[in-house]
């Protein structure tokens, strides 16, 4: 089983939804995936300076 994950960063407060995922492998049509719709609510809060300045290393980090 394969799993794809990603992070979101909220830009504005509000209520949002992501459409259901439908995917397939281009050269192997037997490999397919379906996902559910996602609904979320972003609330407006004061930024936390410590979290705002934290950086992440993606791949190849030592």
Secondary structure as the mmCIF struct_conf table of DSSP 4:
data_model
#
loop_
_struct_conf.conf_type_id
_struct_conf.id
_struct_conf.beg_label_comp_id
_struct_conf.beg_label_asym_id
_struct_conf.beg_label_seq_id
_struct_conf.end_label_comp_id
_struct_conf.end_label_asym_id
_struct_conf.end_label_seq_id
BEND BEND1 UNK A 12 UNK A 12
STRN STRN1 UNK A 14 UNK A 18
HELX_LH_PP_P HELX_LH_PP_P1 UNK A 19 UNK A 21
STRN STRN2 UNK A 22 UNK A 24
BEND BEND2 UNK A 26 UNK A 27
TURN_TY1_P TURN_TY1_P1 UNK A 29 UNK A 30
STRN STRN3 UNK A 32 UNK A 34
STRN STRN4 UNK A 38 UNK A 42
HELX_LH_PP_P HELX_LH_PP_P2 UNK A 43 UNK A 44
HELX_RH_AL_P HELX_RH_AL_P1 UNK A 49 UNK A 53
BEND BEND3 UNK A 59 UNK A 60
#
